[in-house]
Amino acid sequence: MLRRGRWEYVERTNGRGLAVIVIALTPAGELLLVEQFRVPLQSRAIELPAGLVGDEDDADTLAAAAHRELVEETGWAASAVEVLLTGPTSAGMSNERIAYVRATGLRKIGDGGGVDGEEITVHTVPLEQVPAWLQRRMAEGCEVDLKLWGGLWLASHAPDGTPVR
């Protein structure tokens, strides 16, 4: 926690205050989602695969972090990743910035589940069913990361609004 004048906010102490959030569709058109217990919420949360950039290697890049986190969390590898947008996650509370990254050319290479006891559950949901699926999960008491809704839109659109696929 930091304070500048009367403003309180948090700043990451590892990495560069930068993270990636990965938008990845399987060859069957399913969006890859992850679920894990989040200590600050004291609840399970549904999210897109994501992770810090540079938390273990100063030479880390957005692309390298996206490739690594996708494999670690979901067990799927991408032949290519494309950085779509970068910006703050909560400009009034944190210095963290996140980059939406589209992963393409997916192939299953492992189980995923995370590292260091993350205990991630991987969900593959047909893209057109994701909104209803998320609503059901919220009704069951799961938290849904709001950034996921932006990623859902970017799963089928370029940042300028043109359709992709």
N, C-alpha and C positions, 0 to 999 in steps of 0.2 A: 504494500500500500504506500502511496506517495501523496503528498499534499503540496499544492502550489496555491498560495493564498488560501481561499476557502474551498478550493476544488480538490476533492479526493478521487483517486483513480488507482488502477493497478497497472503494473508494468511487468512483463515477463522477465525473469532473471536468466533464462536459458534460451538459446536460439537468438533470432534477430527480431522477435516480435512479429514473425511472419509464419503463416500456415497455408496449407493447401487443402482444398475440399474437392474431391474427385467425383466427377459425373461419369459413370461407366454403365454402358448397356451391354449385356451378354449378347452373343450371336442370336439368341432366341428373342431379343427385344425386351429383356427384363432389366430393370434398374437395380443395381447393387446397393443395398442398404445395410447398415450395421446397427446393432443394438448392444448397449452396455450400460452397466451401472455407473452413474456419474455422482461422485461424492458431493459436489456443491449442491446438487438438486436432491440428494438422498432418494434417487429414483432411477429407474432404467430409462434410457433415452434412445430414440431412433434418430439416426443421422446418416449423412453420406460419409463414405470413407474419408478420413482427413488426418492431418498430422502436421507437426512443426517442421519448419525448414531451418537447418543449421543447429539443431539442438545437440547433435553429436559430432558434426563435422562442419567446420567453418567454410569449407569449399562447396557445401551442399547448394543445390539449385532447386527452383520450383519444379522443374521436370523430374529431377532425380528423386525429390521427396514424394512427388505424386506416384511415380513408378513404385517406389519402396513401400509407401503406405498402402497402396492398393493390394499388393501381394501380401504384406503382413496381415492386414485386416480381413481381406476377403478370400485370398488364395487364387485370385485372378491376376494375370499379367497382361499388360497392354503392349501392342507393337508401337503405338505412338501416343503422345499426349500433347495437348494444345492448351496454352494458358489463354483463358477467355477474358477475365476481368480480375482486377485486384482492388481492394478497398478495405476500409475499417469495418470491424464487426460490431463494435459498440463505441462510437467515437467519444461519448461522454464518460465512459467508464474505463476504457483500456486503450493502450497504444497498439494492440494487435491488429494486423491487417491480414486478410485472407485472400487467396487467389482461387477462383473457380477454374478448374482444369478439366477439360474433356479428354477422356481416355478412349481410344479406339483400337480395334483389332484384338479384342480380348480372347484369351485362352485360359482354361482352368489348369493350374499347375500345383495346387495344394489345397489345404483345408481353410487357411486363414485363421481367424480367432485372436489375432493380436500377439503382442509380446509382453514379457514381464508381468504376467498375471492379469492382462486386460480383460480376459474372458468375454470376448466379442462373439455375438451370435450374428451370422450372416443371413440376410434375407434377399432372395431374388424375387421381385414382383413385376409382373408384366406392366410396362410403362402406363398403359391406359387404365390400369387398376390401382395405381399407386395412391391417388387421392382418397378413394373409398377405403383402401387398406389402412392408410394413416388415420382416418377418422375412427375406424374400428379400434385401432391400437390406442388412440387417445381415450376413447370411451372405456377401455380396459385399465386406464391409469398410467399408460406410458407417456412420457414427455416426448415431444417432437421438436427437434431443433428447427427454428424458423428459417435458417439458411437453406434447409432442405427444400422449401417451397420455391426459392429462387433457382436452386439447382434443378428442380423438376421442370421449370420453364426452359432453362438452358439445355435440358436434355433433348429438346426438339426445336430449339431456336438458336440462331447466332445472336450475339449481343445486340446487333442492330435490328433484331426482330424477324429477320428472314428465316424461313423454315430450314431445318437440316435433316439429313438422313440419306 
